[in-house]
Amino acid sequence: MKNIAIFASGKGTNFNAIAQAVKRGSLKVNLALLVCDNPQAPVLSKAKEFKIKIALVKRGDFACKEDFEKEIINSLKEEKIDLIVMAGFMRLLGPDFVQAYRNRIINIHPALLPSFKGAHAIKDAFAYGVKITGVTVHFVDEHIDHGAIILQKEVKVKETDTLDSLEARIHRAEHLLYPEAIKVVALGRFRLKGRRVRITGR
């Protein structure tokens, strides 16, 4: 069974969805660690509720980003982490970190990549007036919202939608898609060639 670490800085809604999937047995991984950089993050209480080990690593405690990331890597090595799941971790990982865990870091993005990259994807898609948006799970590389796409889920934009109602449905789609994508990666049910992923089983 693969050991996974979730990286989160905020509310932890995707953390909760993943932890619930593990608890009910639909996602067969060992949720071994939460990595968090924010001592006020609500996700910390969720990790305690599920009795998940926490590595609280604050950037301000380190002189440089490299030392900060080395401390995180030490925590990952201690728990023998096989897969890193980014779930609202509000820091970009450096190239050395990405290289150390190449093809073992995944992220969820609230749009259908490659469209609407960046931190305001839902707002940007809504403002543009698209009829369909969605959610993407992808591997993390050295560029923002750029790595090979694993799974996507469409979300239709209704004529009656507000930004808030669209955001709520996108988050619900995230909570369904992310555990499924983790399962695909953790069980090795894919083939990766360059930046292309072929799913071989679900």
C-alpha positions, 0 to 999 in steps of 0.5 A: 500500500502506497504512503501518501502525503497531502500538502495543504495550507488552508481549509482542507476540503480536498484533504477531507474528501481524500481522508473520507475515501481512505476511511471508507475503503474506496481509496486503498492508500496509507494517508501517512502525513499532512504537510502544512506551512500555516499554523492557523490552517483549519486543515490541521484540525481535520488531520487531528480528527483523522489521526494523521501525522502532521509536519508543520513547517513554517517558511519563516523559520528558515533562511532560504527556500532551499532549507525550508524544502529540505526540512519537508523532504526530511519529513517525507523520507521519515514516513517513506512517502511514495506520492505527494498530493497537493491540495491547496498548498500555497507555495510553489515547489522549487525545481530541486524538490520537483526533481527529487520526486519526479512523477510522484507529485500531483496537483488539482486545478479548478479548470480544464487545463491548459485553459485558465492557468493560475490562482484565479481559474474559476473567476477567470473562466466565469468572467470569460463566459465559457459554457463548460469548465471543470477540474484537472488533476495533473503531475507537477513539473517545474512550470505552473499548471503545466505537467501531464494531465491525469484526469479531467472532469467537466462542469457545465456553466449554467445561465443562472450561475453566480461565481459562488454557485459555480465555485461550489459545483467545481469544488464538489467535482474536485472532491469526486475526481481527486480520490479517483486520480490518486487511485490511478496513480497509486495503483500504477494504472497509467503509462506516462510518455513525456507529458502524455498520460494513458490511463490503463485501468480505473 
